[in-house]
């Protein structure tokens, strides 16, 4: 079994809290659609200008 280091995982920055977050196994099918780091940030998303 091949192991991947956490430093090698893709990451994004949350537009709400501006914190970086990394790929999770539960997002393997929809990583391109993930925008927020958590449910809390998703609920309090920033309104577009």
Backbone as a ProteinNet text record, in pm:
[ID]
protein_1_A
[PRIMARY]
XXXXXXXXXXXXXXXXXXXXXXXXXXXXXXXXXXXXXXXXXXXXXXXXX
[TERTIARY]
83.7	0	88.7	54.4	131.6	80.3	172.6	136.8	175.9	92.2	118.7	140.8	245.1	271.5	169.6	137.1	41	91.3	220.8	276.3	260.3	233.9	218.2	73.1	-19.9	-160.5	-192.8	-288.9	-327.4	-395.8	-386.8	-449.6	-519.8	-609.5	-683.2	-691.5	-734.2	-755	-903.9	-955	-1096.6	-1124.3	-1225.6	-1254	-1314.9	-1367	-1429.8	-1327.2	-1253.8	-1160	-1015.8	-991.1	-857.2	-753	-796.2	-702.3	-684.3	-565.9	-545.4	-605.1	-657.3	-704.1	-660.2	-638.8	-585.1	-691.2	-660.6	-745.9	-778.6	-904	-946.8	-1005.1	-998.3	-1046.2	-1194.2	-1273.6	-1416.9	-1444.5	-1344	-1358	-1297.2	-1257.8	-1185.5	-1266.5	-1398.1	-1481.5	-1520.9	-1510.7	-1561.3	-1463.6	-1334.2	-1234	-1242	-1272.7	-1280.4	-1396.6	-1498.1	-1615.8	-1606.1	-1512.4	-1498	-1441.4	-1510.2	-1466.9	-1436.4	-1504.2	-1494.1	-1429.9	-1360.9	-1287.7	-1378.7	-1494.6	-1583	-1728.4	-1816.6	-1959	-1988.9	-1919.8	-1939.1	-1906	-1796.2	-1758.8	-1856.2	-1902.6	-1998.2	-2127.7	-2173.3	-2296	-2280.2	-2161.5	-2139.6	-2060.1	-2085.3	-2009.6	-2024.6	-1923.5	-1919	-2006.2	-2090.2	-2176.5	-2092.8	-2116.6	-2040.4	-2072.2	-1973.1	-1991.3	-2045.6
-117.5	0	124.6	219.3	342.5	445.3	504.6	607.5	744.4	843.5	979.4	1066.9	1147	1238.6	1351.8	1401.9	1511.9	1636.8	1654.5	1771.9	1763.7	1644	1624.7	1635.4	1654.2	1662.7	1801.4	1809.1	1940.1	2024.1	2154.2	2242	2358.7	2421.1	2539.1	2636	2758.6	2857.9	2887.4	2884.3	2911	3060	3095.9	3237.3	3310.4	3237.2	3298.6	3328.9	3226.6	3244.2	3264.3	3250.6	3270.8	3170.5	3059.4	2956.9	2851	2796	2686.9	2556.4	2475.6	2342.4	2244	2120.1	2019	1916.6	1845	1739.8	1636.8	1590.9	1484.1	1370.8	1252.3	1134.8	1147.7	1209.6	1223.4	1317.3	1397.5	1489.7	1435.6	1308.1	1256.9	1266	1258.1	1265.2	1407.8	1500.5	1635.7	1746.2	1717.6	1816	1946.1	1939.2	2060	2150.6	2093	2169.5	2221.7	2171.3	2212.7	2354.2	2442.9	2582.4	2622.2	2560.5	2601.9	2492.9	2534.4	2438.8	2363.6	2419.7	2356.6	2393.1	2323.7	2350.7	2491.4	2530.4	2663.5	2773.6	2759	2857.9	2855.4	2738.8	2728.7	2802.3	2789	2856.3	3008.1	3054.5	3199	3253.5	3199.8	3239.3	3388.2	3441.6	3583.6	3609.2	3711.6	3746	3809.6	3770.9	3830.4	3978.8	4055.9	4201.6	4237.6
0	0	0	-85	-96.5	4.9	77.1	174.3	120	145.8	102.3	224.7	219.5	329.9	328	445.3	452.8	381.7	377.4	309.7	158.2	105.4	-38.8	-85.6	6.2	-30	-85.5	-179.3	-232	-124	-136.4	-37.6	-106.2	-32.3	-77.8	38.9	10.6	115.6	125.1	245.5	269	247.6	166.8	141.4	261.3	359	476	584.6	627.6	739.1	692.7	563.2	503.3	551.7	608.1	654.4	546	536	440	493.7	404	442	335.2	375.4	284.5	246.3	141.4	87.8	194.6	195.7	286	203.2	257	184.3	147.5	235.6	206.8	89	50.6	-61.3	-189.7	-194.6	-311.1	-440.4	-433.3	-553.7	-591.7	-497.5	-524.7	-484.3	-483.7	-440	-519.6	-648.3	-731	-689.5	-627.9	-586.4	-443.4	-365.8	-225.7	-220.7	-147.4	-136.9	6.9	101.6	241.1	325.8	431	514.6	610.3	640.4	738.4	710.2	777.8	768.6	822.4	925.5	984.6	883.3	813.7	711.9	594.5	558.9	448.4	482.1	607.1	649.5	657.3	689.8	703.3	585.1	466.9	348.2	318.5	258.8	226.1	103.8	111.7	-1.1	-112.1	-238.2	-349.1	-363.3	-402.2	-417	-552.2
[MASK]
+++++++++++++++++++++++++++++++++++++++++++++++++

